[in-house]
């Protein structure tokens, strides 16, 4: 079809650095709406498992019941199963009391202090009835790849003195960060536009070495440097630029406007993803893409349904008119 403008894009992803809890990647040939949608889905719509119901049997600690329940909810749990689990509100196999393999996982905790020394109750005291869903630090300890057991004693829930006791049952359920932050799998997700930096070489050569150094040092981050052999100013790390305009202001103050031009590439983004450990950072991105796809499919389905309703409405009116 001539004259039809297509807005369809085919984004590309390039992985730069990947660890279990950290991922840096480039997202190219798309726009800010897609980048921000991906970021927000990662933070608030990728499901994880977290403690949601706590039945306290005995609590003689210094913290009251709801305080302990809140602290239990914030302990990150391994959530590789979360995408395939049901939300408890949608589960027709149970009544939400926790004894259901499809939508919940039960934990038990029973600790009593019988010595003079203060006893720490930690995430390691939470006993899961499902070995695939355990506190993240317990999973790291069991895999023990470079894990320092002396430094990490677990996530402290409460401290007990002699005679104090804590006994409870907890139910973990699937949820999303939009409902409560305890279900968010992301510690932080950020993206920035990739900078496009152009130095006016002729104007730069008219500066003395001292002026070049002063101009480079005006940047709060190390974006530029001087080549020791040619004494030319070179861009060493464009991504260190924080869009602060300090080098542009410095150039103007030196009477050299246009010495450097810096643009944001509005189709290219650099993402940094940090996971809480509930799921791996790489899996977090993949799950976010899947969730985003499901949401777009739902929108498309709604549009198709509305279009069909309109067509049937016109047909019904025509038949009534006939």
For each residue, the residues with C-beta under 8 A, 3 or more apart:
1: 4
2:
3:
4: 1
5:
6:
7:
8:
9: 29 30 31 34
10: 29
11: 27 28 29 30 34
12: 26 27 28 29
13: 25 26 27 28
14: 25 26 28
15: 18 23 24 25
16: 24 25 26
17: 22 23 24
18: 15 22 23 24 281 282
19: 22 23 281
20: 275 277 280 281
21: 187 274 275 276 277 280 281
22: 17 18 19 272 273 274 275 281
23: 15 17 18 19 271 272 273 275 281 282 284 285
24: 15 16 17 18 270 271 272 273
25: 13 14 15 16 270 271 273 285
26: 12 13 14 16 194 268 269 270 271
27: 11 12 13 30 34 35 38 191 268 269 270 271
28: 11 12 13 14 267 268 269
29: 9 10 11 12 267 268
30: 9 11 27 34 35 267 269
31: 9 34 35 266 267
32: 35 36 266 269
33: 36 37
34: 9 11 27 30 31 37 38
35: 27 30 31 32 38 39 191 269 271
36: 32 33 39 40 191
37: 33 34 40 41 292
38: 27 34 35 41 42 271 285 288 289 292
39: 35 36 42 43 189 190 191 271
40: 36 37 43 44 45
41: 37 38 44 45 46 288 291 292 295
42: 38 39 45 46 185 186 189 273 284 285 288
43: 39 40 177 184 186 189
44: 40 41 176 177 178 184
45: 40 41 42 176 177 178 288 291 295
46: 41 42 176 177 185 186 279 284 287 288 291
47: 79 82 83 85 174 175 176 183 287
48: 76 77 79 82 174 175 176 183 184 185 278 279
49: 77 78 79 81 82 85 105 133 172 173 174 175 278
50: 73 74 75 76 77 172 173 175 180 182 183
51: 54 69 72 73 75 77 107 170 171 172 182
52: 73 88 171 172 173 175
53: 98 170 171 173
54: 51 65 68 69 72 73 168 169 170 171
55: 168 169 170
56: 59 65 68 69 166 167 168
57: 167 168 169
58: 165 166 167 168
59: 56 63 64 65 68 165 166 167 168
60: 163 164 165 166
61: 68 121 158 159 160 164 165 166
62: 158 159 164
63: 59 67 68 71 158
64: 59 67 68
65: 54 56 59 68 69
66: 69 70
67: 63 64 70 71
68: 54 56 59 61 63 64 65 71 72 157 158 166 168
69: 51 54 56 65 66 72 73
70: 66 67 73 74
71: 63 67 68 74 75 157 158
72: 51 54 68 69 75 126 157 170
73: 50 51 52 54 69 70 180 182
74: 50 70 71 182
75: 50 51 71 72 123 126 135 136 155 157
76: 48 50 135 136 276 277 278
77: 48 49 50 51 105 133 134 135 136 172 278
78: 49 132 133 134 135 136 139 277 278 279
79: 47 48 49 82 133 185 278 279
80: 132 279 283
81: 49 84 85 132 133
82: 47 48 49 79 85 174 278 279
83: 47 287 290
84: 81
85: 47 49 81 82 102 103 174
86: 90 91 93 102 103 174
87: 90 91 103 173 174 175
88: 52 91 94 96 100 103 104 173 174
89: 96
90: 86 87 103
91: 86 87 88 94 96 100 102 103
92:
93: 86 100 102 103
94: 88 91 97 99 100 102 103 104
95:
96: 88 89 91 100 103 104
97: 94 100 171
98: 53 104 105 106 169 171
99: 94 104 106
100: 88 91 93 94 96 97 103 104
101:
102: 85 86 91 93 94
103: 85 86 87 88 90 91 93 94 96 100 173 174
104: 88 94 96 98 99 100 171 172 173
105: 49 77 98 128 129 130 133 171 172 173
106: 98 99 128 129 130 169 170 171 172
107: 51 126 127 128 129 169 170 171 172
108: 126 127 129 168 169 170
109: 121 125 126 127 157 166 167 168 169 170
110: 125 166 167 168
111: 119 121 125 160 165 166 167
112: 160 164 165 166 167
113: 118 119 160 161 162 163 164 165
114: 162 163
115: 119 162
116: 162
117:
118: 113 159 160 161
119: 111 113 115 159 160 161
120: 153 154 156 159
121: 61 109 111 125 156 157 158 159 160 166
122: 125 153 154 155 156 157
123: 75 126 135 137 138 154 155 157
124: 135 137 138 141 153 154
125: 109 110 111 121 122 154 157
126: 72 75 107 108 109 123 134 135 138 170
127: 107 108 109
128: 105 106 107 131 133 134
129: 105 106 107 108
130: 105 106 133
131: 128 134
132: 78 80 81
133: 49 77 78 79 81 105 128 130 172
134: 77 78 126 128 131 138 139 142
135: 75 76 77 78 123 124 126 138 139 154 155
136: 75 76 77 78 139 140 276 277 278
137: 123 124 140 141 152 154 155 277
138: 123 124 126 134 135 141 142 154
139: 78 134 135 136 142 143
140: 136 137 143 144 147 152 277
141: 124 137 138 144 147 149 152
142: 134 138 139
143: 139 140 147
144: 140 141 147 149
145:
146:
147: 140 141 143 144 152
148: 151 152
149: 141 144 152
150:
151: 148
152: 137 140 141 147 148 149
153: 120 122 124 156
154: 120 122 123 124 125 135 137 138
155: 75 122 123 135 137
156: 120 121 122 153 159
157: 68 71 72 75 109 121 122 123 125 166
158: 61 62 63 68 71 121 166
159: 61 62 118 119 120 121 156
160: 61 111 112 113 118 119 121 164 165 166
161: 113 118 119 164
162: 113 114 115 116
163: 60 113 114
164: 60 61 62 112 113 160 161
165: 58 59 60 61 111 112 113 160
166: 56 58 59 60 61 68 109 110 111 112 121 157 158 160
167: 56 57 58 59 109 110 111 112
168: 54 55 56 57 58 59 68 108 109 110
169: 54 55 57 98 106 107 108 109
170: 51 53 54 55 72 106 107 108 109 126
171: 51 52 53 54 97 98 104 105 106 107
172: 49 50 51 52 77 104 105 106 107 133
173: 49 50 52 53 87 88 103 104 105
174: 47 48 49 82 85 86 87 88 103 183
175: 47 48 49 50 52 87 179 180 182 183
176: 44 45 46 47 48 179 183 184
177: 43 44 45 46 180 181 183 184 185 186
178: 44 45
179: 175 176 183
180: 50 73 175 177 183
181: 177 184
182: 50 51 73 74 175
183: 47 48 50 174 175 176 177 179 180
184: 43 44 48 176 177 181 276
185: 42 46 48 79 177 275 276 278 279 284 287
186: 42 43 46 177 189 273 274 275 276 284
187: 21 274 275 276
188: 272 273 274
189: 39 42 43 186 271 272 273 274
190: 39 271 272
191: 27 35 36 39 269 270 271 272
192: 239 269 270
193: 243 264 265 266 268 269
194: 26 238 239 264 265 268 269 270
195: 238 239 241 243 262 263 264 265
196: 238 262 263 264 265
197: 223 235 238 241 260 261 262
198: 260 261 262 263
199: 204 233 235 259 260
200: 203 204 258 259 260 261
201: 204 205 232
202: 205 206
203: 200 206 207 256 258 259
204: 199 200 201 207 212 232 233 259
205: 201 202 232
206: 202 203 256
207: 203 204 211 212 215 254 256
208: 211 212
209: 212 213 226 231
210: 213 214
211: 207 208 214 215 254
212: 204 207 208 209 215 216 226 231 233
213: 209 210 216 217 226
214: 210 211 217 218 250 254
215: 207 211 212 218 224 233 247 250 251 254 259
216: 212 213 219 224 225 226 233
217: 213 214
218: 214 215 246 247 249 250
219: 216 222 223 224 241 244 246 247
220: 242 244 246
221: 237 240 241 242
222: 219 225 236 237 240
223: 197 219 235 236 237 238 240 241 247
224: 215 216 219 233 234 235 236 247
225: 216 222 233 234 236
226: 209 212 213 216 231 232 233 234
227: 230 231 232 233 234
228: 231
229:
230: 227
231: 209 212 226 227 228
232: 201 204 205 226 227
233: 199 204 212 215 216 224 225 226 227
234: 224 225 226 227
235: 197 199 223 224 238
236: 222 223 224 225
237: 221 222 223 240 241
238: 194 195 196 197 223 235 241
239: 192 194 195 270
240: 221 222 223 237
241: 195 197 219 221 223 237 238 244 262
242: 220 221
243: 193 195 262 264
244: 219 220 241
245: 248 249
246: 218 219 220 249 250
247: 215 218 219 223 224 250 251 260 262
248: 245 251 252 260 262
249: 218 245 246 252 253
250: 214 215 218 246 247 253 254
251: 215 247 248 254 256 257 258 259 260
252: 248 249 255 256 257
253: 249 250
254: 207 211 214 215 250 251 259
255: 252
256: 203 206 207 251 252 259
257: 251 252
258: 200 203 251 261
259: 199 200 203 204 215 251 254 256
260: 197 198 199 200 247 248 251
261: 197 198 200 258
262: 195 196 197 198 241 243 247 248
263: 195 196 198
264: 193 194 195 196 243
265: 193 194 195 196 268
266: 31 32 193
267: 28 29 30 31
268: 26 27 28 29 193 194 265
269: 26 27 28 30 32 35 191 192 193 194
270: 24 25 26 27 191 192 194 239
271: 23 24 25 26 27 35 38 39 189 190 191
272: 22 23 24 188 189 190 191
273: 22 23 24 25 42 186 188 189 281 284 285
274: 21 22 186 187 188 189 281
275: 20 21 22 23 185 186 187 278 279 280 281 284
276: 21 76 136 184 185 186 187
277: 20 21 76 78 136 137 140
278: 48 49 76 77 78 79 82 136 185 275
279: 46 48 78 79 80 82 185 275 283 284 287
280: 20 21 275 283 284
281: 18 19 20 21 22 23 273 274 275 284 285
282: 18 23 285 286
283: 80 279 280 286 287
284: 23 42 46 185 186 273 275 279 280 281 287 288
285: 23 25 38 42 273 281 282 288 289
286: 282 283 289 290
287: 46 47 83 185 279 283 284 290 291
288: 38 41 42 45 46 284 285 291 292
289: 38 285 286 292 293
290: 83 286 287 293 294
291: 41 45 46 287 288 294 295
292: 37 38 41 288 289 295 296
293: 289 290 296 297
294: 290 291 297 298
295: 41 45 291 292 298 299
296: 292 293 299 300
297: 293 294 300 301
298: 294 295 301 302
299: 295 296 302 303
300: 296 297 303 304
301: 297 298 304 305
302: 298 299 305 306
303: 299 300 306 307
304: 300 301 307 308
305: 301 302 308 309
306: 302 303 309 310
307: 303 304 310 311
308: 304 305 311 312
309: 305 306 312 313
310: 306 307 313 314
311: 307 308 314 315
312: 308 309 315 316
313: 309 310 316 317
314: 310 311 317 318
315: 311 312 318 319
316: 312 313 319 320
317: 313 314 320 321
318: 314 315 321 322
319: 315 316 322
320: 316 317
321: 317 318
322: 318 319
